[in-house]
Amino acid sequence: MQQLTTMKRILYTLTLALLFTTATAQEISYGEYMERVMNNNIALTAKRMDIEIADAAVTGSQVYNDPSIALAYTNNEDWSKGLGQGIELELGKTFTFGVRRSRIDLAESERAQAVALLEEYMRNFRADATIAFLEHLRAGMLLDEATEIYSDLSEVTANDSLRYQRGDIAHSDWLESRMAQGVAKNAMLAAEAGLRNTAIKLGYYMGNMENAENLKGTGTLEISNQAADLEHYTTTALEHRADLVVALSNADIAVAAQKFNKAQRRPELDVVLGATYNIADPNFTTIKAGVAMPLKFSNLNKGARLMDELLVKQANVEIEEACLMVTAEVMQAYNNFKYADRQSETFSGAMLGDMEKVVESKRKAYEMGEIPFLDYLIVQRNENEMRGEYIDALFGKAVAWVELQRSIGIELKFRTGE
């Protein structure tokens, strides 16, 4: 009788804990979660600043060459006569041809690449954040299963306590049910810790860790999305993948850099205007003007030109490689989704329901003394494994769908069952 009272206290304490957890849980849907992620994630906020930095670089590239000014004092070697003293003022400016324009084009090409890199980052970021939400839903379903198993075994253990006191079962049988209950409790605690860890991960993605472990995502892992044909996905990916845009921008940057370097190799023109005022008698002013042009003997070295040409060719080859990589990723993601879809179809509501009926019948048979406890425990563990595999199959299909969307490169289209 004392053992039964203790068991009731444990169940009562567990119930209160579950009620308290439910009361303090912050429910959040996938849509609300992704909105907070896109608005508040710290890493994404820092990544967006790359565009502002690139804008500043474009503005900086528009600068003109600065003029120069020189002021000098002259005197002859005989200071006592005060002859030959003068003050010289000189203005100069270097004129280049096409350098500023090509520098602006290069900066604009680099800005376009920064935009593409941000889109590529967000493509993977949205998918990773979505998978984190799916992991949280999966952890919640596993906790529900573990809690249900613990509750069932707690009832069996409570009944076995009475049966043992009546002499209906041996002491070893009662110990077996208590041990199974303890194992189930540990599994439930581990599942609860796993759920809290996934909730903390959601808080990280949303950029707010305050009370993050009590977040509770709403929805299920069940999705009804059906895949289109492979050719449709491949074509869409080749048109929208941001990493392909990055590869194209690399080629644009290589061409822009080639033009910029070519402009820098052009002759420059230094223009100088100056005046010298003679202080001693007779006073007079000398005006001078001149131009200077450097002799570009360095252009005889073809190494820099050859390097620019090779960089352009390399960028074009990388475009072809990126297209092959995208095509391969789409094909793999497509096959993975089709496999995950077929795998999830092997489980049905009827199959799970039949397994539940078998477990219930085995439990009744054990409580009536028709079978040993081990027979009931084996069937219940088989049901637990089946339900775990079912949850994993749902999770696998949902993740495979996200990965397929990731491989296409368009904005993620995903809804959890609400």
Contacts in CASP RR format, 6 or more apart in sequence:
PFRMAT RR
TARGET T0000
AUTHOR 0000-0000-0000
METHOD contacts of the structure
MODEL  1
MQQLTTMKRILYTLTLALLFTTATAQEISYGEYMERVMNNNIALTAKRMD
IEIADAAVTGSQVYNDPSIALAYTNNEDWSKGLGQGIELELGKTFTFGVR
RSRIDLAESERAQAVALLEEYMRNFRADATIAFLEHLRAGMLLDEATEIY
SDLSEVTANDSLRYQRGDIAHSDWLESRMAQGVAKNAMLAAEAGLRNTAI
KLGYYMGNMENAENLKGTGTLEISNQAADLEHYTTTALEHRADLVVALSN
ADIAVAAQKFNKAQRRPELDVVLGATYNIADPNFTTIKAGVAMPLKFSNL
NKGARLMDELLVKQANVEIEEACLMVTAEVMQAYNNFKYADRQSETFSGA
MLGDMEKVVESKRKAYEMGEIPFLDYLIVQRNENEMRGEYIDALFGKAVA
WVELQRSIGIELKFRTGE
1 165 0 8 1.000
3 161 0 8 1.000
4 158 0 8 1.000
4 161 0 8 1.000
4 162 0 8 1.000
7 154 0 8 1.000
7 157 0 8 1.000
7 158 0 8 1.000
7 161 0 8 1.000
8 158 0 8 1.000
10 154 0 8 1.000
11 151 0 8 1.000
11 154 0 8 1.000
11 158 0 8 1.000
14 150 0 8 1.000
18 147 0 8 1.000
21 214 0 8 1.000
24 214 0 8 1.000
25 214 0 8 1.000
25 215 0 8 1.000
25 216 0 8 1.000
26 211 0 8 1.000
26 214 0 8 1.000
26 215 0 8 1.000
26 216 0 8 1.000
27 216 0 8 1.000
27 217 0 8 1.000
27 218 0 8 1.000
28 36 0 8 1.000
28 202 0 8 1.000
28 215 0 8 1.000
28 216 0 8 1.000
28 217 0 8 1.000
28 218 0 8 1.000
29 217 0 8 1.000
29 218 0 8 1.000
29 219 0 8 1.000
29 416 0 8 1.000
29 418 0 8 1.000
30 130 0 8 1.000
30 133 0 8 1.000
30 217 0 8 1.000
30 218 0 8 1.000
30 219 0 8 1.000
30 414 0 8 1.000
30 415 0 8 1.000
30 416 0 8 1.000
33 129 0 8 1.000
33 133 0 8 1.000
33 202 0 8 1.000
33 205 0 8 1.000
33 206 0 8 1.000
33 217 0 8 1.000
34 126 0 8 1.000
34 129 0 8 1.000
34 130 0 8 1.000
34 133 0 8 1.000
36 206 0 8 1.000
36 207 0 8 1.000
36 208 0 8 1.000
37 44 0 8 1.000
37 129 0 8 1.000
37 205 0 8 1.000
37 206 0 8 1.000
37 207 0 8 1.000
38 44 0 8 1.000
38 126 0 8 1.000
40 206 0 8 1.000
40 207 0 8 1.000
40 208 0 8 1.000
41 125 0 8 1.000
41 129 0 8 1.000
41 205 0 8 1.000
41 206 0 8 1.000
41 207 0 8 1.000
42 207 0 8 1.000
43 125 0 8 1.000
44 121 0 8 1.000
44 122 0 8 1.000
44 125 0 8 1.000
47 118 0 8 1.000
47 121 0 8 1.000
47 122 0 8 1.000
48 118 0 8 1.000
50 114 0 8 1.000
50 117 0 8 1.000
50 118 0 8 1.000
51 111 0 8 1.000
51 114 0 8 1.000
51 115 0 8 1.000
51 118 0 8 1.000
53 114 0 8 1.000
54 107 0 8 1.000
54 110 0 8 1.000
54 111 0 8 1.000
54 114 0 8 1.000
54 115 0 8 1.000
55 111 0 8 1.000
57 107 0 8 1.000
57 110 0 8 1.000
57 111 0 8 1.000
58 104 0 8 1.000
58 107 0 8 1.000
58 108 0 8 1.000
58 111 0 8 1.000
60 107 0 8 1.000
61 100 0 8 1.000
61 103 0 8 1.000
61 104 0 8 1.000
61 106 0 8 1.000
61 107 0 8 1.000
62 100 0 8 1.000
62 104 0 8 1.000
63 100 0 8 1.000
64 100 0 8 1.000
65 93 0 8 1.000
65 94 0 8 1.000
65 95 0 8 1.000
65 96 0 8 1.000
65 100 0 8 1.000
67 91 0 8 1.000
67 92 0 8 1.000
67 93 0 8 1.000
68 91 0 8 1.000
68 92 0 8 1.000
68 93 0 8 1.000
69 89 0 8 1.000
69 90 0 8 1.000
69 91 0 8 1.000
69 92 0 8 1.000
70 88 0 8 1.000
70 89 0 8 1.000
70 90 0 8 1.000
70 91 0 8 1.000
71 87 0 8 1.000
71 88 0 8 1.000
71 89 0 8 1.000
71 90 0 8 1.000
72 87 0 8 1.000
72 88 0 8 1.000
72 90 0 8 1.000
73 85 0 8 1.000
73 86 0 8 1.000
73 87 0 8 1.000
73 88 0 8 1.000
74 84 0 8 1.000
74 85 0 8 1.000
74 86 0 8 1.000
74 87 0 8 1.000
74 88 0 8 1.000
74 276 0 8 1.000
75 82 0 8 1.000
75 84 0 8 1.000
75 85 0 8 1.000
75 86 0 8 1.000
76 82 0 8 1.000
76 83 0 8 1.000
76 84 0 8 1.000
76 85 0 8 1.000
82 280 0 8 1.000
83 280 0 8 1.000
84 278 0 8 1.000
84 279 0 8 1.000
84 280 0 8 1.000
85 278 0 8 1.000
85 279 0 8 1.000
85 280 0 8 1.000
86 276 0 8 1.000
86 277 0 8 1.000
86 278 0 8 1.000
86 279 0 8 1.000
86 280 0 8 1.000
87 276 0 8 1.000
87 277 0 8 1.000
87 279 0 8 1.000
88 274 0 8 1.000
88 275 0 8 1.000
88 276 0 8 1.000
88 277 0 8 1.000
89 274 0 8 1.000
89 275 0 8 1.000
89 276 0 8 1.000
90 272 0 8 1.000
90 273 0 8 1.000
90 274 0 8 1.000
90 275 0 8 1.000
91 272 0 8 1.000
91 273 0 8 1.000
91 274 0 8 1.000
92 270 0 8 1.000
92 271 0 8 1.000
92 272 0 8 1.000
92 273 0 8 1.000
93 270 0 8 1.000
93 271 0 8 1.000
94 268 0 8 1.000
94 269 0 8 1.000
94 270 0 8 1.000
94 271 0 8 1.000
95 268 0 8 1.000
95 269 0 8 1.000
95 270 0 8 1.000
95 271 0 8 1.000
96 263 0 8 1.000
96 264 0 8 1.000
96 266 0 8 1.000
96 268 0 8 1.000
96 269 0 8 1.000
97 263 0 8 1.000
97 266 0 8 1.000
97 267 0 8 1.000
97 268 0 8 1.000
97 269 0 8 1.000
98 263 0 8 1.000
98 266 0 8 1.000
99 260 0 8 1.000
99 263 0 8 1.000
99 264 0 8 1.000
99 266 0 8 1.000
101 263 0 8 1.000
102 256 0 8 1.000
102 259 0 8 1.000
102 260 0 8 1.000
102 262 0 8 1.000
102 263 0 8 1.000
103 260 0 8 1.000
105 256 0 8 1.000
105 259 0 8 1.000
105 260 0 8 1.000
106 253 0 8 1.000
106 256 0 8 1.000
106 257 0 8 1.000
106 259 0 8 1.000
106 260 0 8 1.000
108 256 0 8 1.000
109 249 0 8 1.000
109 252 0 8 1.000
109 253 0 8 1.000
109 255 0 8 1.000
109 256 0 8 1.000
110 253 0 8 1.000
112 249 0 8 1.000
112 252 0 8 1.000
113 246 0 8 1.000
113 249 0 8 1.000
113 250 0 8 1.000
113 252 0 8 1.000
113 253 0 8 1.000
116 242 0 8 1.000
116 243 0 8 1.000
116 245 0 8 1.000
116 246 0 8 1.000
116 248 0 8 1.000
116 249 0 8 1.000
117 242 0 8 1.000
117 246 0 8 1.000
119 242 0 8 1.000
119 245 0 8 1.000
120 242 0 8 1.000
120 243 0 8 1.000
120 245 0 8 1.000
120 246 0 8 1.000
122 242 0 8 1.000
123 241 0 8 1.000
123 242 0 8 1.000
123 406 0 8 1.000
123 409 0 8 1.000
124 406 0 8 1.000
126 411 0 8 1.000
126 412 0 8 1.000
127 402 0 8 1.000
127 403 0 8 1.000
127 405 0 8 1.000
127 406 0 8 1.000
127 412 0 8 1.000
129 205 0 8 1.000
130 402 0 8 1.000
130 412 0 8 1.000
130 414 0 8 1.000
131 399 0 8 1.000
131 402 0 8 1.000
132 198 0 8 1.000
132 201 0 8 1.000
132 202 0 8 1.000
132 205 0 8 1.000
133 202 0 8 1.000
133 217 0 8 1.000
133 416 0 8 1.000
134 221 0 8 1.000
134 395 0 8 1.000
134 398 0 8 1.000
134 399 0 8 1.000
134 402 0 8 1.000
134 416 0 8 1.000
135 198 0 8 1.000
135 201 0 8 1.000
135 395 0 8 1.000
136 195 0 8 1.000
136 198 0 8 1.000
136 199 0 8 1.000
136 201 0 8 1.000
136 202 0 8 1.000
136 215 0 8 1.000
136 217 0 8 1.000
137 217 0 8 1.000
137 219 0 8 1.000
137 220 0 8 1.000
137 221 0 8 1.000
137 395 0 8 1.000
137 416 0 8 1.000
138 198 0 8 1.000
138 221 0 8 1.000
138 391 0 8 1.000
138 392 0 8 1.000
138 394 0 8 1.000
138 395 0 8 1.000
139 191 0 8 1.000
139 194 0 8 1.000
139 195 0 8 1.000
139 197 0 8 1.000
139 198 0 8 1.000
140 191 0 8 1.000
140 195 0 8 1.000
141 220 0 8 1.000
141 221 0 8 1.000
141 391 0 8 1.000
142 191 0 8 1.000
142 195 0 8 1.000
142 388 0 8 1.000
142 391 0 8 1.000
143 188 0 8 1.000
143 191 0 8 1.000
143 192 0 8 1.000
143 194 0 8 1.000
143 195 0 8 1.000
145 191 0 8 1.000
145 384 0 8 1.000
145 387 0 8 1.000
145 388 0 8 1.000
145 391 0 8 1.000
146 184 0 8 1.000
146 187 0 8 1.000
146 188 0 8 1.000
146 190 0 8 1.000
146 191 0 8 1.000
146 192 0 8 1.000
147 188 0 8 1.000
147 191 0 8 1.000
149 184 0 8 1.000
149 187 0 8 1.000
149 188 0 8 1.000
149 380 0 8 1.000
149 384 0 8 1.000
150 181 0 8 1.000
150 184 0 8 1.000
150 185 0 8 1.000
150 187 0 8 1.000
150 188 0 8 1.000
152 363 0 8 1.000
152 380 0 8 1.000
153 177 0 8 1.000
153 180 0 8 1.000
153 181 0 8 1.000
153 182 0 8 1.000
153 184 0 8 1.000
153 380 0 8 1.000
154 181 0 8 1.000
154 184 0 8 1.000
156 177 0 8 1.000
156 180 0 8 1.000
156 181 0 8 1.000
156 363 0 8 1.000
156 366 0 8 1.000
156 367 0 8 1.000
156 376 0 8 1.000
157 174 0 8 1.000
157 177 0 8 1.000
157 178 0 8 1.000
157 180 0 8 1.000
157 181 0 8 1.000
159 367 0 8 1.000
160 169 0 8 1.000
160 173 0 8 1.000
160 174 0 8 1.000
160 177 0 8 1.000
160 178 0 8 1.000
160 373 0 8 1.000
161 174 0 8 1.000
163 169 0 8 1.000
163 174 0 8 1.000
163 367 0 8 1.000
164 170 0 8 1.000
164 171 0 8 1.000
164 173 0 8 1.000
164 174 0 8 1.000
168 369 0 8 1.000
169 369 0 8 1.000
173 372 0 8 1.000
173 373 0 8 1.000
176 373 0 8 1.000
176 374 0 8 1.000
176 377 0 8 1.000
177 373 0 8 1.000
180 373 0 8 1.000
180 377 0 8 1.000
196 213 0 8 1.000
197 213 0 8 1.000
199 212 0 8 1.000
199 213 0 8 1.000
199 214 0 8 1.000
199 215 0 8 1.000
199 216 0 8 1.000
199 217 0 8 1.000
200 209 0 8 1.000
200 212 0 8 1.000
200 213 0 8 1.000
202 212 0 8 1.000
202 215 0 8 1.000
202 217 0 8 1.000
203 209 0 8 1.000
203 212 0 8 1.000
203 215 0 8 1.000
204 212 0 8 1.000
206 212 0 8 1.000
218 416 0 8 1.000
218 418 0 8 1.000
219 416 0 8 1.000
219 417 0 8 1.000
219 418 0 8 1.000
220 394 0 8 1.000
220 416 0 8 1.000
220 417 0 8 1.000
221 391 0 8 1.000
221 394 0 8 1.000
221 395 0 8 1.000
221 397 0 8 1.000
221 398 0 8 1.000
221 416 0 8 1.000
222 394 0 8 1.000
222 417 0 8 1.000
223 397 0 8 1.000
223 398 0 8 1.000
223 401 0 8 1.000
223 414 0 8 1.000
223 415 0 8 1.000
223 416 0 8 1.000
223 417 0 8 1.000
225 401 0 8 1.000
225 414 0 8 1.000
227 233 0 8 1.000
227 334 0 8 1.000
227 337 0 8 1.000
227 338 0 8 1.000
227 341 0 8 1.000
227 404 0 8 1.000
230 330 0 8 1.000
230 331 0 8 1.000
230 334 0 8 1.000
233 330 0 8 1.000
233 334 0 8 1.000
233 404 0 8 1.000
233 407 0 8 1.000
233 408 0 8 1.000
234 327 0 8 1.000
234 330 0 8 1.000
234 331 0 8 1.000
236 408 0 8 1.000
236 409 0 8 1.000
236 410 0 8 1.000
237 326 0 8 1.000
237 327 0 8 1.000
237 329 0 8 1.000
237 330 0 8 1.000
237 407 0 8 1.000
237 408 0 8 1.000
237 409 0 8 1.000
238 244 0 8 1.000
238 323 0 8 1.000
238 326 0 8 1.000
238 327 0 8 1.000
240 408 0 8 1.000
240 409 0 8 1.000
240 410 0 8 1.000
241 326 0 8 1.000
241 408 0 8 1.000
241 409 0 8 1.000
242 409 0 8 1.000
243 322 0 8 1.000
243 326 0 8 1.000
244 319 0 8 1.000
244 322 0 8 1.000
244 323 0 8 1.000
244 326 0 8 1.000
246 322 0 8 1.000
247 315 0 8 1.000
247 318 0 8 1.000
247 319 0 8 1.000
247 322 0 8 1.000
248 319 0 8 1.000
250 315 0 8 1.000
250 318 0 8 1.000
250 319 0 8 1.000
251 312 0 8 1.000
251 315 0 8 1.000
251 316 0 8 1.000
251 318 0 8 1.000
251 319 0 8 1.000
253 315 0 8 1.000
254 308 0 8 1.000
254 311 0 8 1.000
254 312 0 8 1.000
254 314 0 8 1.000
254 315 0 8 1.000
255 312 0 8 1.000
257 308 0 8 1.000
257 311 0 8 1.000
258 308 0 8 1.000
258 309 0 8 1.000
258 311 0 8 1.000
258 312 0 8 1.000
261 304 0 8 1.000
261 305 0 8 1.000
261 308 0 8 1.000
262 305 0 8 1.000
262 308 0 8 1.000
265 296 0 8 1.000
265 298 0 8 1.000
265 299 0 8 1.000
265 304 0 8 1.000
266 296 0 8 1.000
267 293 0 8 1.000
267 294 0 8 1.000
267 296 0 8 1.000
268 293 0 8 1.000
268 294 0 8 1.000
269 291 0 8 1.000
269 292 0 8 1.000
269 293 0 8 1.000
270 291 0 8 1.000
270 292 0 8 1.000
270 293 0 8 1.000
270 294 0 8 1.000
271 289 0 8 1.000
271 290 0 8 1.000
271 291 0 8 1.000
272 288 0 8 1.000
272 289 0 8 1.000
272 290 0 8 1.000
272 291 0 8 1.000
272 292 0 8 1.000
273 288 0 8 1.000
273 289 0 8 1.000
273 290 0 8 1.000
274 287 0 8 1.000
274 288 0 8 1.000
274 289 0 8 1.000
275 285 0 8 1.000
275 286 0 8 1.000
275 287 0 8 1.000
275 288 0 8 1.000
276 285 0 8 1.000
276 286 0 8 1.000
276 288 0 8 1.000
277 283 0 8 1.000
277 284 0 8 1.000
277 285 0 8 1.000
277 286 0 8 1.000
278 284 0 8 1.000
278 285 0 8 1.000
278 286 0 8 1.000
326 407 0 8 1.000
329 407 0 8 1.000
330 404 0 8 1.000
330 407 0 8 1.000
330 408 0 8 1.000
332 407 0 8 1.000
333 400 0 8 1.000
333 403 0 8 1.000
333 404 0 8 1.000
333 406 0 8 1.000
333 407 0 8 1.000
334 404 0 8 1.000
334 407 0 8 1.000
336 400 0 8 1.000
336 403 0 8 1.000
336 404 0 8 1.000
337 397 0 8 1.000
337 400 0 8 1.000
337 401 0 8 1.000
337 403 0 8 1.000
337 404 0 8 1.000
339 400 0 8 1.000
340 393 0 8 1.000
340 396 0 8 1.000
340 397 0 8 1.000
340 399 0 8 1.000
340 400 0 8 1.000
340 401 0 8 1.000
341 397 0 8 1.000
341 400 0 8 1.000
343 393 0 8 1.000
343 396 0 8 1.000
343 397 0 8 1.000
344 393 0 8 1.000
344 394 0 8 1.000
344 396 0 8 1.000
344 397 0 8 1.000
346 393 0 8 1.000
347 386 0 8 1.000
347 389 0 8 1.000
347 390 0 8 1.000
347 393 0 8 1.000
351 386 0 8 1.000
352 386 0 8 1.000
352 387 0 8 1.000
352 390 0 8 1.000
355 382 0 8 1.000
355 383 0 8 1.000
355 386 0 8 1.000
356 383 0 8 1.000
358 379 0 8 1.000
358 383 0 8 1.000
359 376 0 8 1.000
359 379 0 8 1.000
359 380 0 8 1.000
359 383 0 8 1.000
362 371 0 8 1.000
362 375 0 8 1.000
362 376 0 8 1.000
362 379 0 8 1.000
362 380 0 8 1.000
363 376 0 8 1.000
363 380 0 8 1.000
365 371 0 8 1.000
365 375 0 8 1.000
365 376 0 8 1.000
366 372 0 8 1.000
366 373 0 8 1.000
366 375 0 8 1.000
366 376 0 8 1.000
398 414 0 8 1.000
398 416 0 8 1.000
401 414 0 8 1.000
402 412 0 8 1.000
402 414 0 8 1.000
405 412 0 8 1.000
405 413 0 8 1.000
405 414 0 8 1.000
406 412 0 8 1.000
END
